[in-house]
Amino acid sequence: MTGPTKRFMLACQGIALHVLAALACLALAVPASAQVSVSFHSFNGSVLFGRFPHTFVVFSGTLDETGEEVDENFGFSARRTSAAITGGPAEHIVMTEEERQIRRTNRHFTIAITDEKYREMRAEVERWRDHPGKFYDLDENNCIHFVARMAEMVGLTSDVPEDYLRKPKAWLNYVTRQNPQLGVAEID
């Protein structure tokens, strides 16, 4: 290689290295694509510890638009558990679980959602929370119906057959079977 050709090749290599370095810096400056996911959980319940079977959703991740971290969960229940809830509508509550309790539950499946879908689902949580009067009903509006609405909002088939009204884990397994596109196994 002659002198001018060699100098030209070295100059090109130098420019290429500078371009690559600039691109690497740019890549570091642009935040990674963030995403929020919603997970669908069931709790088996325990007569000994006074917890009835339950189902709820967990939102986690980072909002694309704001970079805000999301780490929250919501379930629907009667404000007080007593024999009175079997007689018709009862006072309701949207409740949250502690992290240590979530670790002891069954996570059936997780779905990535957009910021817009997250806001829609959070608005639905608030509608259930703020519903006037006695809204919890063991047969019509229990934790399963609440989570069924969340599942419906992400495009899942999520009907609630009578056989599953009081069986959150079995119901989420049913939802898994009804939605093979999830690609997940049922929980034993």
Backbone as JSON Lines, residues from 0, in Angstrom:
{"i":0,"aa":"M","n":[0.85,-1.16,0.0],"ca":[0.0,0.0,0.0],"c":[0.9,1.23,0.0]}
{"i":1,"aa":"T","n":[0.58,2.2,-0.85],"ca":[1.4,3.4,-0.95],"c":[1.06,4.35,0.18]}
{"i":2,"aa":"G","n":[1.91,5.33,0.4],"ca":[1.75,6.31,1.48],"c":[0.4,7.0,1.49]}
{"i":3,"aa":"P","n":[-0.04,7.64,0.35],"ca":[-1.33,8.34,0.36],"c":[-2.5,7.38,0.58]}
{"i":4,"aa":"T","n":[-2.46,6.21,0.01],"ca":[-3.54,5.24,0.18],"c":[-3.62,4.77,1.62]}
{"i":5,"aa":"K","n":[-2.43,4.54,2.21],"ca":[-2.38,4.09,3.6],"c":[-2.94,5.17,4.51]}
{"i":6,"aa":"R","n":[-2.56,6.45,4.27],"ca":[-3.05,7.55,5.1],"c":[-4.57,7.68,4.95]}
{"i":7,"aa":"F","n":[-5.08,7.49,3.73],"ca":[-6.51,7.58,3.48],"c":[-7.27,6.48,4.25]}
{"i":8,"aa":"M","n":[-6.74,5.26,4.22],"ca":[-7.35,4.12,4.92],"c":[-7.36,4.36,6.43]}
{"i":9,"aa":"L","n":[-6.24,4.87,6.96],"ca":[-6.17,5.16,8.39],"c":[-7.15,6.26,8.77]}
{"i":10,"aa":"A","n":[-7.28,7.27,7.91],"ca":[-8.23,8.35,8.18],"c":[-9.66,7.82,8.2]}
{"i":11,"aa":"C","n":[-9.99,6.94,7.26],"ca":[-11.33,6.34,7.21],"c":[-11.6,5.52,8.46]}
{"i":12,"aa":"Q","n":[-10.6,4.74,8.88],"ca":[-10.76,3.95,10.1],"c":[-10.98,4.86,11.31]}
{"i":13,"aa":"G","n":[-10.26,5.96,11.37],"ca":[-10.41,6.92,12.47],"c":[-11.8,7.53,12.5]}
{"i":14,"aa":"I","n":[-12.29,7.9,11.32],"ca":[-13.64,8.47,11.23],"c":[-14.67,7.43,11.66]}
{"i":15,"aa":"A","n":[-14.49,6.2,11.2],"ca":[-15.42,5.12,11.55],"c":[-15.45,4.9,13.06]}
{"i":16,"aa":"L","n":[-14.28,4.93,13.69],"ca":[-14.22,4.76,15.15],"c":[-14.93,5.91,15.86]}
{"i":17,"aa":"H","n":[-14.75,7.12,15.39],"ca":[-15.44,8.28,15.99],"c":[-16.95,8.16,15.83]}
{"i":18,"aa":"V","n":[-17.41,7.72,14.66],"ca":[-18.85,7.55,14.43],"c":[-19.4,6.47,15.36]}
{"i":19,"aa":"L","n":[-18.69,5.35,15.48],"ca":[-19.13,4.28,16.38],"c":[-19.17,4.76,17.82]}
{"i":20,"aa":"A","n":[-18.16,5.51,18.24],"ca":[-18.13,6.04,19.6],"c":[-19.29,6.99,19.83]}
{"i":21,"aa":"A","n":[-19.59,7.85,18.85],"ca":[-20.71,8.78,18.99],"c":[-22.03,8.02,19.07]}
{"i":22,"aa":"L","n":[-22.2,6.99,18.26],"ca":[-23.41,6.18,18.31],"c":[-23.56,5.47,19.65]}
{"i":23,"aa":"A","n":[-22.45,4.98,20.2],"ca":[-22.49,4.32,21.5],"c":[-22.91,5.3,22.58]}
{"i":24,"aa":"C","n":[-22.39,6.51,22.55],"ca":[-22.77,7.53,23.53],"c":[-24.24,7.88,23.39]}
{"i":25,"aa":"L","n":[-24.72,7.98,22.16],"ca":[-26.12,8.29,21.92],"c":[-27.01,7.17,22.45]}
{"i":26,"aa":"A","n":[-26.61,5.94,22.23],"ca":[-27.39,4.81,22.72],"c":[-27.49,4.83,24.24]}
{"i":27,"aa":"L","n":[-26.44,5.22,24.92],"ca":[-26.46,5.29,26.38],"c":[-27.34,6.44,26.86]}
{"i":28,"aa":"A","n":[-27.43,7.5,26.08],"ca":[-28.2,8.67,26.48],"c":[-29.7,8.45,26.31]}
{"i":29,"aa":"V","n":[-30.11,7.57,25.4],"ca":[-31.52,7.31,25.16],"c":[-31.96,6.21,26.11]}
{"i":30,"aa":"P","n":[-33.02,6.45,26.92],"ca":[-33.45,5.42,27.85],"c":[-33.94,4.18,27.12]}
{"i":31,"aa":"A","n":[-33.73,3.03,27.75],"ca":[-34.22,1.78,27.17],"c":[-35.74,1.81,27.15]}
{"i":32,"aa":"S","n":[-36.31,1.07,26.26],"ca":[-37.75,1.03,26.17],"c":[-38.32,0.48,27.48]}
{"i":33,"aa":"A","n":[-39.15,1.27,28.11],"ca":[-39.75,0.87,29.37],"c":[-41.07,0.16,29.09]}
{"i":34,"aa":"Q","n":[-41.55,-0.53,30.09],"ca":[-42.82,-1.22,29.89],"c":[-43.41,-1.61,31.23]}
{"i":35,"aa":"V","n":[-44.72,-1.6,31.27],"ca":[-45.46,-2.04,32.44],"c":[-46.08,-3.38,32.1]}
{"i":36,"aa":"S","n":[-46.15,-4.26,33.07],"ca":[-46.82,-5.54,32.87],"c":[-47.85,-5.72,33.97]}
{"i":37,"aa":"V","n":[-48.84,-6.54,33.68],"ca":[-49.86,-6.89,34.67],"c":[-49.82,-8.41,34.82]}
{"i":38,"aa":"S","n":[-49.69,-8.85,36.08],"ca":[-49.66,-10.28,36.4],"c":[-50.94,-10.66,37.12]}
{"i":39,"aa":"F","n":[-51.4,-11.84,36.87],"ca":[-52.65,-12.34,37.44],"c":[-52.32,-13.42,38.47]}
{"i":40,"aa":"H","n":[-52.71,-13.17,39.72],"ca":[-52.34,-14.03,40.84],"c":[-53.56,-14.64,41.51]}
{"i":41,"aa":"S","n":[-53.35,-15.8,42.12],"ca":[-54.37,-16.4,42.99],"c":[-53.71,-16.78,44.3]}
{"i":42,"aa":"F","n":[-54.53,-16.78,45.33],"ca":[-54.11,-17.19,46.68],"c":[-55.01,-18.33,47.08]}
{"i":43,"aa":"N","n":[-54.41,-19.42,47.53],"ca":[-55.19,-20.61,47.84],"c":[-56.08,-20.47,49.06]}
{"i":44,"aa":"G","n":[-55.72,-19.59,49.98],"ca":[-56.5,-19.4,51.2],"c":[-56.13,-20.42,52.26]}
{"i":45,"aa":"S","n":[-56.53,-20.11,53.47],"ca":[-56.23,-20.98,54.59],"c":[-57.25,-20.75,55.69]}
{"i":46,"aa":"V","n":[-57.98,-21.78,56.02],"ca":[-58.95,-21.68,57.11],"c":[-58.23,-21.39,58.42]}
{"i":47,"aa":"L","n":[-57.03,-21.97,58.61],"ca":[-56.29,-21.77,59.85],"c":[-55.86,-20.32,60.05]}
{"i":48,"aa":"F","n":[-55.55,-19.62,58.98],"ca":[-55.06,-18.25,59.1],"c":[-56.12,-17.22,58.72]}
{"i":49,"aa":"G","n":[-57.37,-17.65,58.51],"ca":[-58.46,-16.73,58.27],"c":[-58.43,-16.02,56.93]}
{"i":50,"aa":"R","n":[-57.69,-16.53,55.97],"ca":[-57.66,-15.92,54.63],"c":[-58.43,-16.82,53.68]}
{"i":51,"aa":"F","n":[-59.39,-16.22,53.03],"ca":[-60.18,-16.96,52.05],"c":[-59.42,-17.0,50.73]}
{"i":52,"aa":"P","n":[-59.72,-17.95,49.85],"ca":[-59.12,-17.94,48.52],"c":[-59.37,-16.57,47.88]}
{"i":53,"aa":"H","n":[-58.42,-16.11,47.08],"ca":[-58.48,-14.74,46.56],"c":[-57.73,-14.67,45.24]}
{"i":54,"aa":"T","n":[-58.07,-13.7,44.42],"ca":[-57.33,-13.41,43.2],"c":[-57.15,-11.9,43.08]}
{"i":55,"aa":"F","n":[-56.05,-11.49,42.45],"ca":[-55.73,-10.08,42.33],"c":[-54.75,-9.87,41.19]}
{"i":56,"aa":"V","n":[-54.49,-8.6,40.86],"ca":[-53.55,-8.28,39.8],"c":[-52.39,-7.47,40.37]}
{"i":57,"aa":"V","n":[-51.22,-7.64,39.75],"ca":[-50.01,-6.9,40.14],"c":[-49.51,-6.15,38.91]}
{"i":58,"aa":"F","n":[-49.35,-4.84,39.05],"ca":[-48.77,-4.01,38.0],"c":[-47.32,-3.74,38.37]}
{"i":59,"aa":"S","n":[-46.41,-3.9,37.42],"ca":[-45.0,-3.6,37.69],"c":[-44.31,-3.15,36.41]}
{"i":60,"aa":"G","n":[-43.25,-2.38,36.58],"ca":[-42.48,-1.91,35.43],"c":[-42.27,-0.42,35.48]}
{"i":61,"aa":"T","n":[-42.06,0.17,34.31],"ca":[-41.79,1.59,34.18],"c":[-42.62,2.15,33.04]}
{"i":62,"aa":"L","n":[-43.26,3.29,33.3],"ca":[-44.05,3.95,32.26],"c":[-43.13,4.56,31.22]}
{"i":63,"aa":"D","n":[-43.41,4.31,29.95],"ca":[-42.62,4.86,28.85],"c":[-42.61,6.39,28.88]}
{"i":64,"aa":"E","n":[-43.78,6.97,29.02],"ca":[-43.93,8.42,28.87],"c":[-43.2,9.23,29.94]}
{"i":65,"aa":"T","n":[-43.22,8.73,31.18],"ca":[-42.69,9.53,32.3],"c":[-41.47,8.92,32.97]}
{"i":66,"aa":"G","n":[-41.22,7.64,32.75],"ca":[-40.14,6.96,33.45],"c":[-40.52,6.59,34.88]}
{"i":67,"aa":"E","n":[-41.79,6.82,35.25],"ca":[-42.26,6.51,36.6],"c":[-42.28,5.0,36.83]}
{"i":68,"aa":"E","n":[-41.75,4.59,37.98],"ca":[-41.78,3.17,38.35],"c":[-43.18,2.79,38.83]}
{"i":69,"aa":"V","n":[-43.63,1.61,38.43],"ca":[-44.94,1.1,38.84],"c":[-44.71,-0.19,39.6]}
{"i":70,"aa":"D","n":[-45.27,-0.26,40.81],"ca":[-45.19,-1.47,41.64],"c":[-46.38,-1.44,42.58]}
{"i":71,"aa":"E","n":[-47.5,-2.0,42.12],"ca":[-48.74,-1.94,42.89],"c":[-49.6,-3.15,42.56]}
{"i":72,"aa":"N","n":[-50.52,-3.43,43.46],"ca":[-51.41,-4.57,43.25],"c":[-52.79,-4.23,43.79]}
{"i":73,"aa":"F","n":[-53.8,-4.9,43.21],"ca":[-55.17,-4.61,43.59],"c":[-56.02,-5.87,43.52]}
{"i":74,"aa":"G","n":[-56.85,-6.03,44.51],"ca":[-57.86,-7.08,44.55],"c":[-59.15,-6.48,45.06]}
{"i":75,"aa":"F","n":[-60.23,-7.2,44.93],"ca":[-61.54,-6.7,45.34],"c":[-62.1,-7.65,46.37]}
{"i":76,"aa":"S","n":[-62.69,-7.1,47.43],"ca":[-63.19,-7.95,48.5],"c":[-64.32,-7.26,49.25]}
{"i":77,"aa":"A","n":[-64.94,-8.01,50.12],"ca":[-65.88,-7.43,51.08],"c":[-65.06,-6.71,52.14]}
{"i":78,"aa":"R","n":[-65.56,-5.58,52.58],"ca":[-64.84,-4.83,53.62],"c":[-64.72,-5.66,54.89]}
{"i":79,"aa":"R","n":[-65.76,-6.39,55.22],"ca":[-65.72,-7.28,56.39],"c":[-66.14,-8.67,55.94]}
{"i":80,"aa":"T","n":[-65.41,-9.67,56.35],"ca":[-65.78,-11.03,56.0],"c":[-66.62,-11.59,57.14]}
{"i":81,"aa":"S","n":[-67.84,-11.91,56.81],"ca":[-68.75,-12.48,57.81],"c":[-69.83,-13.24,57.05]}
{"i":82,"aa":"A","n":[-70.66,-13.88,57.8],"ca":[-71.76,-14.62,57.19],"c":[-72.69,-13.69,56.4]}
{"i":83,"aa":"A","n":[-72.67,-12.39,56.74],"ca":[-73.55,-11.43,56.07],"c":[-73.26,-11.33,54.57]}
{"i":84,"aa":"I","n":[-72.03,-11.61,54.14],"ca":[-71.72,-11.47,52.71],"c":[-72.43,-12.53,51.87]}
{"i":85,"aa":"T","n":[-72.85,-13.62,52.48],"ca":[-73.54,-14.65,51.71],"c":[-75.0,-14.29,51.47]}
{"i":86,"aa":"G","n":[-75.5,-13.24,52.13],"ca":[-76.9,-12.87,52.01],"c":[-77.17,-11.78,50.99]}
{"i":87,"aa":"G","n":[-76.19,-11.38,50.23],"ca":[-76.43,-10.34,49.24],"c":[-75.32,-9.31,49.23]}
{"i":88,"aa":"P","n":[-75.56,-8.17,48.62],"ca":[-74.51,-7.16,48.52],"c":[-73.97,-6.73,49.89]}
{"i":89,"aa":"A","n":[-72.66,-6.45,49.9],"ca":[-71.99,-6.04,51.14],"c":[-71.05,-4.88,50.82]}
{"i":90,"aa":"E","n":[-70.62,-4.18,51.86],"ca":[-69.62,-3.12,51.67],"c":[-68.4,-3.72,51.01]}
{"i":91,"aa":"H","n":[-67.79,-2.95,50.13],"ca":[-66.65,-3.45,49.36],"c":[-65.4,-2.64,49.64]}
{"i":92,"aa":"I","n":[-64.28,-3.23,49.2],"ca":[-62.98,-2.57,49.32],"c":[-62.08,-3.05,48.19]}
{"i":93,"aa":"V","n":[-61.29,-2.15,47.65],"ca":[-60.19,-2.55,46.78],"c":[-58.98,-2.63,47.7]}
{"i":94,"aa":"M","n":[-58.41,-3.8,47.79],"ca":[-57.33,-4.04,48.75],"c":[-56.01,-4.3,48.05]}
{"i":95,"aa":"T","n":[-54.94,-4.16,48.82],"ca":[-53.61,-4.47,48.31],"c":[-52.98,-5.52,49.2]}
{"i":96,"aa":"E","n":[-52.03,-6.25,48.64],"ca":[-51.3,-7.28,49.37],"c":[-49.89,-6.8,49.67]}
{"i":97,"aa":"E","n":[-49.36,-7.23,50.78],"ca":[-47.96,-6.95,51.11],"c":[-47.06,-7.82,50.25]}
{"i":98,"aa":"E","n":[-45.85,-7.33,50.0],"ca":[-44.9,-8.04,49.15],"c":[-44.66,-9.47,49.65]}
{"i":99,"aa":"R","n":[-44.53,-9.64,50.94],"ca":[-44.28,-10.99,51.47],"c":[-45.46,-11.93,51.17]}
{"i":100,"aa":"Q","n":[-46.66,-11.39,51.14],"ca":[-47.83,-12.2,50.82],"c":[-47.86,-12.54,49.32]}
{"i":101,"aa":"I","n":[-47.49,-11.57,48.5],"ca":[-47.49,-11.81,47.04],"c":[-46.54,-12.95,46.69]}
{"i":102,"aa":"R","n":[-45.41,-13.02,47.36],"ca":[-44.44,-14.09,47.09],"c":[-45.02,-15.47,47.39]}
{"i":103,"aa":"R","n":[-46.06,-15.54,48.21],"ca":[-46.67,-16.82,48.59],"c":[-47.86,-17.18,47.72]}
{"i":104,"aa":"T","n":[-48.11,-16.39,46.68],"ca":[-49.28,-16.65,45.84],"c":[-48.86,-17.33,44.53]}
{"i":105,"aa":"N","n":[-49.85,-17.66,43.74],"ca":[-49.62,-18.28,42.43],"c":[-49.69,-17.2,41.36]}
{"i":106,"aa":"R","n":[-48.59,-16.98,40.64],"ca":[-48.62,-16.06,39.5],"c":[-48.93,-16.91,38.28]}
{"i":107,"aa":"H","n":[-50.11,-16.74,37.73],"ca":[-50.56,-17.58,36.62],"c":[-49.99,-17.13,35.28]}
{"i":108,"aa":"F","n":[-50.04,-15.83,34.99],"ca":[-49.49,-15.31,33.73],"c":[-49.3,-13.81,33.84]}
{"i":109,"aa":"T","n":[-48.47,-13.3,32.94],"ca":[-48.14,-11.87,32.92],"c":[-48.27,-11.37,31.49]}
{"i":110,"aa":"I","n":[-48.81,-10.16,31.35],"ca":[-49.03,-9.56,30.04],"c":[-48.44,-8.15,30.04]}
{"i":111,"aa":"A","n":[-47.65,-7.84,29.01],"ca":[-47.12,-6.49,28.85],"c":[-48.24,-5.58,28.34]}
{"i":112,"aa":"I","n":[-48.31,-4.37,28.9],"ca":[-49.35,-3.42,28.51],"c":[-48.73,-2.06,28.2]}
{"i":113,"aa":"T","n":[-49.45,-1.27,27.44],"ca":[-49.01,0.08,27.11],"c":[-49.3,1.01,28.28]}
{"i":114,"aa":"D","n":[-48.7,2.18,28.24],"ca":[-49.01,3.21,29.24],"c":[-50.51,3.53,29.23]}
{"i":115,"aa":"E","n":[-51.07,3.65,28.03],"ca":[-52.49,3.97,27.9],"c":[-53.36,2.88,28.53]}
{"i":116,"aa":"K","n":[-53.03,1.62,28.27],"ca":[-53.8,0.51,28.83],"c":[-53.65,0.49,30.36]}
{"i":117,"aa":"Y","n":[-52.45,0.77,30.85],"ca":[-52.25,0.85,32.3],"c":[-53.17,1.91,32.91]}
{"i":118,"aa":"R","n":[-53.23,3.09,32.3],"ca":[-54.1,4.15,32.83],"c":[-55.57,3.73,32.76]}
{"i":119,"aa":"E","n":[-55.98,3.06,31.7],"ca":[-57.37,2.57,31.59],"c":[-57.68,1.58,32.71]}
{"i":120,"aa":"M","n":[-56.74,0.67,32.95],"ca":[-56.96,-0.34,33.98],"c":[-56.98,0.28,35.38]}
{"i":121,"aa":"R","n":[-56.11,1.24,35.61],"ca":[-56.11,1.93,36.91],"c":[-57.42,2.69,37.12]}
{"i":122,"aa":"A","n":[-57.95,3.28,36.04],"ca":[-59.25,3.97,36.14],"c":[-60.35,2.97,36.49]}
{"i":123,"aa":"E","n":[-60.26,1.77,35.94],"ca":[-61.26,0.73,36.25],"c":[-61.14,0.3,37.71]}
{"i":124,"aa":"V","n":[-59.91,0.18,38.21],"ca":[-59.71,-0.14,39.63],"c":[-60.41,0.92,40.48]}
{"i":125,"aa":"E","n":[-60.24,2.17,40.13],"ca":[-60.86,3.26,40.89],"c":[-62.39,3.23,40.77]}
{"i":126,"aa":"R","n":[-62.92,2.85,39.61],"ca":[-64.39,2.72,39.48],"c":[-64.92,1.67,40.44]}
{"i":127,"aa":"W","n":[-64.23,0.55,40.54],"ca":[-64.67,-0.48,41.49],"c":[-64.53,0.03,42.93]}
{"i":128,"aa":"R","n":[-63.42,0.69,43.21],"ca":[-63.19,1.21,44.57],"c":[-64.25,2.23,44.95]}
{"i":129,"aa":"D","n":[-64.59,3.13,44.03],"ca":[-65.47,4.25,44.33],"c":[-66.94,3.98,44.03]}
{"i":130,"aa":"H","n":[-67.27,2.76,43.66],"ca":[-68.66,2.44,43.33],"c":[-69.54,2.75,44.54]}
{"i":131,"aa":"P","n":[-70.66,3.46,44.32],"ca":[-71.52,3.81,45.47],"c":[-72.24,2.58,46.04]}
{"i":132,"aa":"G","n":[-72.52,2.67,47.31],"ca":[-73.3,1.62,47.96],"c":[-72.53,0.34,48.18]}
{"i":133,"aa":"K","n":[-73.29,-0.7,48.45],"ca":[-72.71,-2.02,48.7],"c":[-72.55,-2.71,47.35]}
{"i":134,"aa":"F","n":[-71.31,-2.94,46.94],"ca":[-71.04,-3.44,45.59],"c":[-70.5,-4.88,45.59]}
{"i":135,"aa":"Y","n":[-69.93,-5.33,46.72],"ca":[-69.41,-6.71,46.77],"c":[-70.6,-7.66,46.85]}
{"i":136,"aa":"D","n":[-70.56,-8.69,46.04],"ca":[-71.57,-9.73,46.07],"c":[-70.86,-11.05,45.78]}
{"i":137,"aa":"L","n":[-70.98,-11.99,46.66],"ca":[-70.26,-13.26,46.54],"c":[-70.53,-13.96,45.21]}
{"i":138,"aa":"D","n":[-71.75,-13.78,44.67],"ca":[-72.11,-14.45,43.42],"c":[-72.03,-13.56,42.18]}
{"i":139,"aa":"E","n":[-72.01,-12.24,42.35],"ca":[-72.06,-11.33,41.21],"c":[-70.85,-10.41,41.06]}
{"i":140,"aa":"N","n":[-70.22,-10.02,42.17],"ca":[-69.1,-9.06,42.14],"c":[-68.08,-9.42,43.22]}
{"i":141,"aa":"N","n":[-67.41,-10.51,43.04],"ca":[-66.37,-10.87,44.01],"c":[-64.99,-10.64,43.38]}
{"i":142,"aa":"C","n":[-63.94,-11.1,44.03],"ca":[-62.58,-10.86,43.52],"c":[-62.38,-11.44,42.12]}
{"i":143,"aa":"I","n":[-63.04,-12.55,41.83],"ca":[-62.9,-13.18,40.52],"c":[-63.51,-12.29,39.44]}
{"i":144,"aa":"H","n":[-64.67,-11.7,39.72],"ca":[-65.29,-10.81,38.74],"c":[-64.42,-9.58,38.48]}
{"i":145,"aa":"F","n":[-63.8,-9.07,39.52],"ca":[-62.89,-7.92,39.38],"c":[-61.71,-8.28,38.47]}
{"i":146,"aa":"V","n":[-61.07,-9.41,38.73],"ca":[-59.92,-9.82,37.93],"c":[-60.37,-10.22,36.52]}
{"i":147,"aa":"A","n":[-61.58,-10.76,36.41],"ca":[-62.12,-11.06,35.07],"c":[-62.23,-9.79,34.25]}
{"i":148,"aa":"R","n":[-62.63,-8.69,34.88],"ca":[-62.71,-7.41,34.17],"c":[-61.32,-6.96,33.73]}
{"i":149,"aa":"M","n":[-60.32,-7.12,34.61],"ca":[-58.95,-6.75,34.25],"c":[-58.47,-7.6,33.07]}
{"i":150,"aa":"A","n":[-58.77,-8.9,33.09],"ca":[-58.37,-9.79,32.01],"c":[-59.06,-9.41,30.7]}
{"i":151,"aa":"E","n":[-60.34,-9.08,30.8],"ca":[-61.09,-8.64,29.61],"c":[-60.45,-7.4,29.01]}
{"i":152,"aa":"M","n":[-59.98,-6.49,29.86],"ca":[-59.39,-5.24,29.37],"c":[-58.1,-5.45,28.59]}
{"i":153,"aa":"V","n":[-57.42,-6.58,28.81],"ca":[-56.21,-6.88,28.03],"c":[-56.5,-7.89,26.91]}
{"i":154,"aa":"G","n":[-57.79,-8.08,26.63],"ca":[-58.17,-8.88,25.47],"c":[-58.3,-10.38,25.7]}
{"i":155,"aa":"L","n":[-58.38,-10.8,26.96],"ca":[-58.51,-12.23,27.24],"c":[-59.97,-12.64,27.36]}
{"i":156,"aa":"T","n":[-60.25,-13.88,26.99],"ca":[-61.55,-14.47,27.28],"c":[-61.56,-14.75,28.77]}
{"i":157,"aa":"S","n":[-62.54,-14.2,29.48],"ca":[-62.48,-14.29,30.95],"c":[-63.85,-14.39,31.59]}
{"i":158,"aa":"D","n":[-64.72,-15.19,31.01],"ca":[-66.03,-15.39,31.62],"c":[-65.87,-16.1,32.96]}
{"i":159,"aa":"V","n":[-66.93,-16.08,33.78],"ca":[-66.87,-16.68,35.11],"c":[-68.0,-17.7,35.25]}
{"i":160,"aa":"P","n":[-67.73,-18.94,34.85],"ca":[-68.75,-19.98,35.03],"c":[-69.06,-20.2,36.51]}
{"i":161,"aa":"E","n":[-70.27,-20.56,36.78],"ca":[-70.72,-20.75,38.17],"c":[-69.83,-21.71,38.96]}
{"i":162,"aa":"D","n":[-69.3,-22.74,38.29],"ca":[-68.43,-23.72,38.96],"c":[-67.18,-23.08,39.56]}
{"i":163,"aa":"Y","n":[-66.8,-21.9,39.09],"ca":[-65.54,-21.27,39.52],"c":[-65.75,-20.05,40.42]}
{"i":164,"aa":"L","n":[-66.98,-19.74,40.8],"ca":[-67.28,-18.52,41.55],"c":[-66.46,-18.35,42.83]}
{"i":165,"aa":"R","n":[-66.09,-19.41,43.46],"ca":[-65.36,-19.33,44.73],"c":[-64.02,-20.06,44.67]}
{"i":166,"aa":"K","n":[-63.5,-20.23,43.44],"ca":[-62.25,-20.98,43.25],"c":[-61.28,-20.17,42.38]}
{"i":167,"aa":"P","n":[-60.62,-19.17,42.97],"ca":[-59.76,-18.29,42.16],"c":[-58.66,-19.02,41.39]}
{"i":168,"aa":"K","n":[-57.99,-19.95,42.01],"ca":[-56.91,-20.66,41.32],"c":[-57.46,-21.49,40.16]}
{"i":169,"aa":"A","n":[-58.53,-22.21,40.42],"ca":[-59.15,-23.02,39.36],"c":[-59.68,-22.12,38.24]}
{"i":170,"aa":"W","n":[-60.23,-20.96,38.61],"ca":[-60.74,-20.04,37.6],"c":[-59.6,-19.5,36.73]}
{"i":171,"aa":"L","n":[-58.48,-19.09,37.32],"ca":[-57.35,-18.6,36.52],"c":[-56.77,-19.71,35.65]}
{"i":172,"aa":"N","n":[-56.82,-20.95,36.12],"ca":[-56.41,-22.07,35.26],"c":[-57.39,-22.21,34.09]}
{"i":173,"aa":"Y","n":[-58.67,-22.0,34.36],"ca":[-59.68,-22.01,33.3],"c":[-59.4,-20.9,32.28]}
{"i":174,"aa":"V","n":[-59.07,-19.7,32.76],"ca":[-58.73,-18.59,31.86],"c":[-57.51,-18.96,31.02]}
{"i":175,"aa":"T","n":[-56.53,-19.62,31.64],"ca":[-55.35,-20.08,30.9],"c":[-55.75,-21.02,29.77]}
{"i":176,"aa":"R","n":[-56.65,-21.95,30.05],"ca":[-57.11,-22.88,29.01],"c":[-57.89,-22.16,27.92]}
{"i":177,"aa":"Q","n":[-58.67,-21.17,28.29],"ca":[-59.48,-20.43,27.33],"c":[-58.64,-19.52,26.43]}
{"i":178,"aa":"N","n":[-57.4,-19.25,26.84],"ca":[-56.54,-18.32,26.12],"c":[-55.19,-18.98,25.81]}
{"i":179,"aa":"P","n":[-55.16,-19.95,24.91],"ca":[-53.91,-20.66,24.63],"c":[-52.79,-19.75,24.09]}
{"i":180,"aa":"Q","n":[-53.15,-18.58,23.58],"ca":[-52.14,-17.64,23.1],"c":[-51.21,-17.17,24.22]}
{"i":181,"aa":"L","n":[-51.61,-17.36,25.47],"ca":[-50.75,-16.99,26.59],"c":[-49.49,-17.87,26.63]}
{"i":182,"aa":"G","n":[-49.62,-19.11,26.18],"ca":[-48.47,-20.01,26.13],"c":[-47.95,-20.39,27.49]}
{"i":183,"aa":"V","n":[-48.82,-20.49,28.49],"ca":[-48.39,-20.85,29.84],"c":[-49.12,-22.09,30.31]}
{"i":184,"aa":"A","n":[-48.52,-22.77,31.27],"ca":[-49.12,-23.97,31.84],"c":[-50.02,-23.59,33.01]}
{"i":185,"aa":"E","n":[-50.95,-24.46,33.3],"ca":[-51.81,-24.27,34.46],"c":[-50.99,-24.49,35.74]}
{"i":186,"aa":"I","n":[-51.47,-23.92,36.83],"ca":[-50.83,-24.07,38.14],"c":[-51.43,-25.29,38.84]}
{"i":187,"aa":"D","n":[-50.59,-26.17,39.33],"ca":[-51.09,-27.35,40.08],"c":[-51.61,-26.95,41.43]}
